Structures are given as C-alpha cells and as structure tokens.
Amino acid sequence: MDEAQPKQKSTWADRYISISILLISLCFIAIFILGYYEDFNFLLSFGTDESWCTKGTESIGDHCFGDYSLFRIIFDQSKMPTPWSGNPGYERLESNYPAASLLPINLFVWIGKIFDSFTLGRNLYLALLAASILAPTIWVSRHQWRQRGAIAFLILGIASAPFLITLDRGNSTGLLVAPLLLAAIAYMKNQQQKMFIFIVICILLKPQMVVLVLLFLVYRAFYYMALTILVSGTLSLFGFVFYNGSLVENISNWIKIVNDFSRGESPLFPPASGPWPYNLSIGKSTITVLNLLGHGFNGPDGVAQLITDNSTVISITVLVFLSIALLIKGKASNPYYSLVAIITATIIIPGVTNTYYTVLILVPAAFVLKNPNLGSAAKNSDWLGILDSGNCAEPLRIKIYNWVTLLAFALILTPLIIPIPNSLFTNTTPSPEYVGLLQVLYGPILLFLFLFSVYNIIKSPNLDKSKSTRWALFAKKSSSAFSRSLRSGKSNAAKSR
C-alpha cells in the first residue's frame, strides 16, 4: 500500500491565482446578468462612439484608438505646425506628451502614410501595444508554457482590466510595460547598468516615470541615479529640436499644456471634480475617500477643495517622504516593498492619471507568480513567487502585507463592473448613468497600497545586519546614546536627592 503523500502547503502565488480566477468569474457572471437582464451600461473604459477619427480606417466600428488616431491628425502639417500649439478649432488635439514620447506613435503614422493605409498603421500599433502589455505574462510562462501559460494569460493578460482598458484606448502607456518589467527584474538582481538603460527608456516614453530613479536609492547608486536623470532629461529636450518652431517656444508651450492638464484645465480632460473619466492621482483618491465618508466639496473652503488646490505640494511631500524612507532603510528592507511603493507612486503622483496607468501594476503582480531571483532555468511545477520565502513562521505583519498586496492586485487587475450610481459622488448632478466600481476602488486601493508598502519599508527588520546602512547605524547609535544620557540624568538626579 502506498504511503500517503504529505499535504502540500499552498503558496502565496496559489492564493493569488485562486482570488483572481474567482473575481474574473464573478465579473463575467455579473456582466451577463446585469447587462442582459437589467440593461445596465458598463463604463469599464472610455466611451464607444467617438467622432474625431475617420470611421472604418482608423477605427474599429465606432471606436477610435486614442493616441494613434489623435496623432495622425496632429502630424497633418496642414492643420497644426506642432503638437503643442493648437490652431483655432484644434485645441483638443494639443498634446501633453514631450517630443520623445511621440516617436513610437509617429513611426506607425509614418508607416500608414507610406503604404497609404492608416488601417495598417493602426493594426501594427495595436499589435505592439498588446505585445508590450503581455510581456509579464510571457515572462511568467517562459520555460513552463504547459503548466502556466493559460492561467498567466488569463489573469495577467486578456482577462485583466489594464489589458482591456489600455488596448481599448490605444494609449501608448502600454508601451511602458515591457521596459518596466526588464527594469524591475534588473532591480531585483541589483544589475544597475541594465536598470539605467530600461529606466531611461521608460522616462522617454512617459516623463513621470522619472520617479523610478528612486530604485537606485535602495542600492545607494547615486551615480546611476544622477546619470539616469541627466541622460533622460537631455534626450527628452533634444527631441523638441526636430519639430517646427524654436526649441524654447516648443518647450514652453509643452510645459504650459502639462500644467493645464495637471490642473484639469485642459480640453483634453474634464475638471478634477468630475467623476468620469476617473482620476487615480493621490489628490483625487483622497477626495474620493472623503466623499465616501461623507466629507466632500463643502464650498470653496472645503477640505476636498483644499486638497485639489494643493495637489502638487501633496505629491512632492509624498515623494520626499518615500525618498527618506528608502535612504534610511536601503537594502535593509525587502526590495519588493520598495518596488511596489515606487511603481505605485508613478501612478498616483501626477495631477491627472487615467485608469489605463493601472497597466503598470502588471509588473509587480507578475512577481507574485514568479520570483525573478530564481532564474529562468528553474523549472518547478509549483507556483513560487516573490512572496513565497519558504519561511512557515512568517511574522503577522508580513502575512497582512501579503494579503493586502494580493487583494489589491486582484481588485485592480480584474475588470470589475458592479455599478454604483453617480449620486455617490458629491458636487455632481445625480445622473441615471452609472460608473464602474473600479472608479471608486482603484484610486483608494492604490493610495492604501502605497502607504502600506512605505510602512513596511520603515518597519522591516534588517535582512542582512552586516550590510546595514550608515543611516540606520547612525540612527541606532544616536538612539542608544540618547537613552544612556536619559538614564545617566535620572541616576544623577536620584543621587542629588
């Protein structure tokens, strides 16, 4: 008689897979029941019928694909000399993208012009977007396609909200995923030269990704941190040379558009008080929490209005706080906490962040399913991710963080569509239309995930006491000296009595 096999302990990766599949199943059941029987209108992404692109050539059906269609018009020199100086009637075509960010899009517009087929350019552009967004899925499934391919493609790929939203919008944010994944893998392996290359690419695609240079603080790599800022800044500014108009004029026009966009004053984006499209920035997420608690816009002197007016100050304060935490702890804490905090910060720090920026969460979520430090040659039928340390006696704080991370990733990546009425939001006229649950969840969840990750960075015990940072040692010695002085003072006072 065969001996009974010991029961295998489930891993954090297994738990994440179970939670994700459960949520995806509930999501599609809700879509069928509420959409087919109750006639609800689900706004997972943006509107369907958009009239600003050429139907049938740049669109699929009635739907336009944001960046490709938009910049096809922008680069029509008969209408607009540069993407940062809109002529009357074309203000909505002004771009808050810097010159370097436009290059990938312009490449496919150029291909479409050469072959006299914008459909070809559109299809190639969407194919590149999809390939970049699926990069974490491909990496997780590598060498274990039979065991992991289907599940990875489901929960990180075709059934994930970021994939559907970003591809639906055709936004170039999806191009960030592949270089961000490579930068994150290099970071986990302390390969600073590779980090430098891929972070520069990310910054050229989206300037707010400069927040990623904080990853170098973990390793005290100040040289690479400064070099990344210098190289990416120089290349970004150099890109403006290739457009009509003077360099100074192009840069100043772009800065003005970015400021308008961040304040919600650009025609590209509605005011910050509007519920749709949802804004994932730290300011709007805080306002959402206040609205849910019943404290919203109470006139021009309300707390929410104060947050809106000082969103830039709040973002800078958060970045400074995060930088100090990384400087103090450095390698003494779990590097994954820092990775999650910094990637989340790139989403919530800008004044306006659309829902398609949640596509960046695919990278840390992929690490839950596969540990980059195990190497690509490691073949194991078990799902072992970055959270699976193999230590059965995990501290309660670590278990709580792991559960928070799993639930946050699963809720953000699942295309949740349970409707909530617009009347939930204050300072807006109640409407019969409904907004998705994702609008209420995404911002607050990202905000909480960021704060909890920073908390764990600070509270983490030293993983390697022999490599404690000078800052941590200085703080420890100062604390010990202060304690000794207090004890000495109490002893002298007792003797004097």
N, C-alpha and C positions, 0 to 999 in steps of 0.2 A: 504494500500500500504506500502510495506516495505521501511524503510528508507535506503537511500544509505549508503553503508559501506564506511568509510573513506579509502582513498587510502593508502596502506601500503608502507612505505618507504623501499627501497631496502637496504640491509646491505652490508658491505664490503665482507662478505662471499658470498653473492649472486653474486656480481660483479666478484669475483674470479672464481666462477663456470662458469659463462657465458663466460668469457675470455678463460678459459681452454677448454671448450667444443668447442668454435669457432675455436681455434687453432688446436685442435685434428682433427676436421672435415676437415679443410683446409689441414692438413698434409696428411691425408689418401687420399684425392682427388688428391693431388699432387703426391703421391706415385703411384696411379693408372695411371694418365695421363702421367707423365714424365717417369715412369718405363715401362709402357705398350706400349706407342706410340713413345716415344723419345729414349728409350733404354739407359737410364742413369743408372749408377752404384752407388747406395747409400751406403755410408760407415757410417751407424749410430753407429756401434760398431766396432769390430775388424774384421780381415779377416776371411773368412769361411774355406778355405782348409788349415788346419794346420797339418803338417805331424809328429809331435813329440809325438802323443799319439796313442794307439792301437785302430785302427778303428773298430767300431762295438761293442766294450766292454766299453771303456772309453768315446767314442764319441757318438754323435747322428748324423748319416750321416757322413759328412766330418768334422764336427765341434768338436774341443776339448774344454773341460771346464777347463780353466786356472789352478786354484790352485789345484783342485783335481787330475787332470792328471799329473801336474808338480810334485807334492809332492809324488805321487805314485812312480815315478821314483827316486826322491831324497831319499826316505826311503828304497830303494832297496840297502841294505848294500853291495851287491857285486859290485855296481857301485860307490858309494860315501859314505865315512865314516860319514860325517856331511853335513848339508845343507849349510855350509859356507866355505867349502874348496873343490871346484870343481876339479876333476881329469881331465887330458887332454881329450878333446872330450866332456866334460860335463859342460863347463863353463856357458852355457846358463841356467843350472839348479841350479846355485848358487842362494841363497835366501837372499833378504834383510829383511826378516821377523825375528824378535827375536824369541827365543825359545818358549815363552808363546803363541805367535800368531799362532804357528804351531799345537798346541794341538787339536783344533777343527777339523782341516783338517786331522791330523794324526789319530784321532778317527775313521773317516769314511774309511780311508785307511785300518786301522786295521780290521774294520768290513768286508770290502771287502775281505781281506786275509783270515779271519776266515771262511767265507762262500764260499770261492773260487769263488767270483763273484764281480769283480770290477764294474759291472753294478749296483748291489745292493748298493754298497757304493756310487757310483755316484748319483743315484736317491735319496737316503736319504740325501746326502749332498745338492743337489739342492733343495729338499723339505724344509730343514732347512733354506737355504738362502731365498727362497720365503716367508716362514712364517715370518722371521725377517723383510724383506723389506715391507711386507704387514701389519706390526704391527701398523703404524699410521692409515692405512685405517680401520683396525678392531677397533681401539680406537675411531675414529671419528664416526663409525657406531654403537657403543655399545649402547644398550637400544633403538635405533631408526633405526633398520635394514631396515624396510619397507620404511621409509622416506629417509634415507641417504645412505643405503648400495650400491645401484647400482651406484650412482654418485661418491661416495667416491672411490669405486673400480675402476672406470674408470679413474678419473683424478689423483688419488694418487697411483693407483695400476697398473693394467695390461696394461693400455694405456700410462703410464708415461715412459719417456726416461730412468731414472735411473733403473727402474724395468727391462726393456728390455736389457739395456746395461750390468748391473751387473749380471743378471741371465745368459745372453748370454756368458759372460766371465767366469762365475763361480768363480768370485773373492770373497774372504772372507770379503771384505769391507761391503758387505750386512749384515753380522752378527752384524755390529755396530748399525744398525738402532733401533732394539728393546731396548737394554740398553740405547742408547742415548735418545730415547723417554721417558723412565722412569726417566732418569736423568733430562731431561728438565721439565717434569711435577713436579718432586720434587723441582726443582729450582723455578718454578713459584709459588709454595706453601711454599717456604722457609723451606723445610724439609731437613736440611743439612746432617743428617745421611744417608738418602736414596741417596742423591746426592753423598756422599762419596763412597758408595757401587757401584753404577752404573758407576760412572766416572772411578773407578779403573778397572772395567771390560772392559770399552772402551779402556783404556790405555794398558791393557794386550793384547787386540786384535790388536791394532794399536798404536805404541808409540807416534805418532804425536798428538794423542788425549789428550796428557798432556796439550794442550792449554785450555782444558775445565776447568782446575783448576782456570782459571781466573773468572769463575762464582762465586767462593767464595768471590772474591774481592767486588762484589756488596753488599754482606751482612757483609763485614768486618770479615769473618770467617777465620782468618789467621790460626787458629789451624787446622781446617779441610783441608785447603789448603796445609799446610805442611805435614799433616798426609797422604793425598792422594798421594803426590809426594813420600814420604818415602815408603809407603806400595807398591805402584805400581812399583817403582824402584827396591825394594828388591825382589819382586816376579818375575819381569822380568829377573833380573840377576840370580836368583836361578834356573830358568828354564834351563839355559845352563849346569847345572850340569848333567842333565840326558842324555847328548849326548857324543859320543866318543870324546876323546881329553881332554886336560886340560881346566879348566874354563877360565883361562886367554887367552889361544890360541883361544878358541871359540869366546869369546867376542871381541878380537882384530880383528879376521877375519870378524866378522859380522860388526864391525864399518867400516872397510875398504870397504866392499861391499856397505854399506849405503852411504859412501862418494862418491864412484864411481857412484852409482845410482843417487845421488842428482846432480852430475855434468853432468849427461847424458853420462858418460863414460862406463857404464856397458853394456855388451852384452844383458842384459835384456831390454834395452831401447835405442832408437836411439839418436843421438846428439840433443842438445837443439834447433838447428836451423831447424830441420826437421818439416814439417807441420803435420805429422801423425805418431803415434797416438798423439792426441793433448795434450798439457801440460797446465794444469789450474793454475800453480803456479803464484805468483804475478809478478815474473820477466818476464816470457814468456807472461803473459797477457799484461804487459806494452809494451813489444816488439810488440805484435800484434796490439795494438793501434797505435804505431809509424809507423808500416808497413801500416796500413790503411790510415794514414795521409801522407804517402809518405816519412817517415823518418825511414829507416830500417838499415840494416847492410851496412855501408859505409866503409868497410875495417876494419882492427884491431883496429882502433881508433874511430870507430863509437859509437854513443850513445847506440845503442842496444847491441853492444859488451861489453860496459862498464857495462850495467845492468846485462848481463849474467855473467860476471866475479865477480860481487859483489852481487849476488842474496842472499847469506847468510846474508850479512850486511843489505840488504834491509829488509829481513824477520825479523831479530832481531829488527831493528828500528821500524818496524810496530808493533811488539809485545809490545815493550816498550811504544810506543805512546798509544796503546789501554789500557795498564795497568794503565797509568797515568790518562787517561780519566775515567776509572772505579773507580780509587781511589778518584778522585776529586768529582765525581757525586754520586757514590754509589747508594743507594736506592732512591736518589732524582730524578732520571730519570726513565722512563718507563723500567721495567726489560726486556720487549720483545725486545727493541732495543739492549740491551746488549747480549741477547741470539742469535739474528740474526748475530750480529757482530762477536761473538766468534765462532759460528758454521761455518760461512763463513771463518773465519781466519784459522780454522783447515784444510780447503780445499786449500787455496791459499798460506799458509806459507811454506810448504815443497818445496824443489827444483824441484821435479817432482811430478805431480799429474795427474793421469789418469782420464778420463771422468766418470768412474764409481763412483768416490767420490762425484759426484753430488747427489748420493743417500741420503746423509746426509741432503739435503735441504728438504726432505720429512717431517722431524720433524717440523721445523718452519712453513712449509706450512700447515701441519695438524692443527696447532693452529689458522690459519686464518679461518678454518672451524668450529673449536670448541674451546671454551675458557676453559682451564684446571681449572680455578678458580671457574667455575660454579658448579662443582661437577658432578659425574656420574649419580646422581639421578635426575638431572634436565632434564625434558622432555618437549621439546618445538618444535613445528613443524617448526618454523623459524630457519634459519641458522644464528647463532650468534657466531662469532669468537672473537679472542683476539683483533682485531682492532675495534670491534663494542662496543664503550664505552657508547653509548646511548646519547652522547652529540651532539646535532644537530649543535651547533655553534663551530665546530672544527676549530682550527687555520689553516691558509693556509699551514703552514709548515707541520702540521700533515697530512693534506689531500694529499700533494705532496708526503710525505714519504709513505703513504698507497698505493697510486697509483704506485709509483716506486716499492714497495715490491710486489704488485700483479703482475705487468707486469714481474718483474724479475723472480719470482717463476714460472709463467705460461710459460715463454720462456725457462727456464731451464728444467722444467719437461715435456714439450711437445716434442715428438720425431720429431723435425724439420729436414727436409731432403732436403730443397731447395738447389740445388747445386751451388757451387762457384768454379771457376777454380783455380788450384794450382798456376797459374801465379800471383794471387793476392798477394802471399807471396814473399818477396824479398829473395835473397840469396838461391834460389832453382831453379832448372831447370824446366821450364814450362813443364807440363805433360798433356796428353789428359784426364787423370783421374780427377775426381772431388772430392772435400772434402765437407762434410756437412756444412750447415750454422751454425750448433751447434759449429763447431770448431772456428768460428770467434766470435760467440756470447758468449759462456759460460764463457771464461776467463774474458773478459772485463766487462760482466754483474756482475759476482761475485766480481770483483775488485770494481766496482762502488757501488754495494750494500753494501759492507763492508765499504767503505769510507763514504757513505751517512748515514749509521747506526751510525758510530762513531760521525759524525757531529751532528746527532740528540741526541746522548747521551750527548754531550757537551752543546748543545743549549737547552736541555729540562729544563723547569721550574721545581722547586721543587714540587713533587706530594704531599709531606707532610712536610710542613715547620717546624713542631715541631720535625721532625726527620732528619733535615738537617745534613749532615756530618760535622765533625770537620774541614775537609779540606775546604769544601765550606764556612763555617762560617769564618775560618781564612782568606780565600781569600777575602771575603766580607768586613771584618773588616780592612784588610790591604788596600784594595782599598779605603774605606771611610777615613782612616787615611791619605792616600796619597793625596786624594782630599782636605781634610781640610788643610794639610800643604801647598798645592799649593795656596789655597785661602788666607791663612794667609800670605804667602810670597808676593802675589800680593798686599794685603792690606798694609803691611809694606812698600813695595816699593812706593805705592801711597802716604803714609804719609810722607816718606822721601823727596818726591818731593815737 
